[in-house]
């Protein structure tokens, strides 16, 4: 299991920081995992699953 930091998530998804946090607030993107202090990260497999769902939504549209 791997934890991605924000810059990695931005690179993976192509989303801006503000969009990632907007989607987290809406419940449509995986929530970050607290790492201590003010640090957070995302579980890589959860981000990959989100990307796969986005591709499915595109293909089914």
N, C-alpha and C positions, 0 to 999 in steps of 0.2 A: 504494500500500500504506500502510495506516495502523496505528499502534500505539496500543492502548488501555491506559490505566493502570487500576489495580485498581478505582477508583471507577466508571470507565466500564463495566468488565466487570460489576460488581455491578448497575449500572443496566440494562445490556443484558439480563442473564440473570435478575435477581431473586434470585440466590443470595447467601448470606452469604459473607463472606471465608473463614471456616473451611471452608465447604462447597466452595468453589472449590479451595482447596488440598488438601482431602481427595480430591476428584475427580482433581486433577492427580497426586497420589501413587498413586491407583488406576489411572492411565492412561486414565481415561475423559473427561478434559477436556484441551484443548490446554496444552502446557507454556509457561510464560512465557519471554520472550526477555530475557536480561540486557542492561541499558542502560548499565551502568557503576555502580560503587560498589554500593550496595544497591538500586538501582532496577531494576525489571522492568516489562515490558509484554506484552500479548498481541496477536498479529496479528488484526486485525479480521475478516478473511475466515475465519480458523480458528474464531473464536468464532461467527460467523454460521453456518458449516457445522455446528457442534455443536448450535446451536439447531434447525436444519433437521432434523438426525437425531433430536433429542428429539421433534419434532413427528411425524416418521414413525413412531417407536416408539409414540407415543400412538395414532396412527391405525391401526396394525397390531395393536394389543392387543385 
